[in-house]
Amino acid sequence: MHIARALWYTAPETVEIRSERLEPAPPGWLTVKSHYTSISRGTERLIWSGRIAPTEWQRMRAPAQSGNFPFPVKYGYSAAGQVIEGPKEWVGLNTFALHPHQDIFCLPPERVIRVPDHIPLKRATLAANMETALNGVWDSAAAPGDRIVIVGAGVVGLLIAYLTAGLPGTKVDVIDPVAERRTLVEAFGAAFHPPGPDTIDKLGSDADIVFHASATAPGLQSAIDLAGFEARLVEMSWYGDRPVEVSLGGAFHAKRLTVISSQVGHVATSHRARWTHTRRLETAAALLDDDRLDQLLAGTIAFDDLPGRIADILQGNEGGLSPVIAYGPAN
């Protein structure tokens, strides 16, 4: 028998670590010891602040969530660790699972993927975000030679830049107010720009594909303004229960834009007939085989320190992009 410790969102802007007894794992299941989990700032900020609309309580359930919205709820979906019990062919393997912040957990093998040995477990925590970015690129139908603009250089926006800049002949521009992100954007082969009218004038309104990932109304308006005739605008942001106001006057209708909502809960239509969720997640993990992606990881935070630091993490005061929780000495 194992005693597990997990992070719970218990009330608006309140969290605690709770202990629970793990029931004996059914035959064939895996017991995984977490090494790292990562926090999805955008989604978990909405959960922490109680901003999930009741209409979305069921759709927003994480795969291994416990409890119910709004509170208390055990939430998260990015756990990298090692199998300590289970079928002998699994024991000792590095793994990734869509699981909340918890130091030890049990899942059936079909809900766990193997992490290639040459990919560090800390970097493997980016697998869920890479899966979201990959699905968004599929939704966009991006192709070699396309002119692509990404509004918002958070983790998902940067991973989309990483994927699309690798397509032959593409020109990828990224817009974000955080000047320090320029180095990352340029390392991935894209061009960085601050937001504002000057940037829109410079880039023009003829992008083939625009990804919006800033989760702000001004960002979405910029994405609309930058899209070219019959371009595709892929909305990657999720706003919780916040209304979003944009102008659909001007050239919006004349440009005959296609606005696509990309959400990772379903495999993109273009691939759904052949791809399972597991195949997509395994592919996302394999795409992490690049040392440059370590720049997306913030400093590690010890799991025991998380309750006292989560407010700063979710409010963006901790710095960095993808906060990583260490289940052991932070490094």
Protein Blocks (a to p, Z undefined) as FASTA:
>chain_A
ZZddddddfbghiacddddddddddehiacdddfbdcddfklmmmmmnopacfklmmmmp
cfklgcjdfbdcdedjddcdddfbdcfklgopacdddddddfbdcddfklcccddfklcf
klmmmmmmmmmmmmmmmmnopaehiacddehjafklmmmmmmmmmpghiacddddfblkl
mmmmmmnopacddedjklmmmnopabfbdcdfkhpaklmmmmmmmpcehiacddfbdehj
accdddfehjlmmnopacddddfkbccfklmmmmcfklmmmmmmmmmmcfklmmmpccdd
dfklmmmmmmmmmnopngpjbdcddedjdZZ
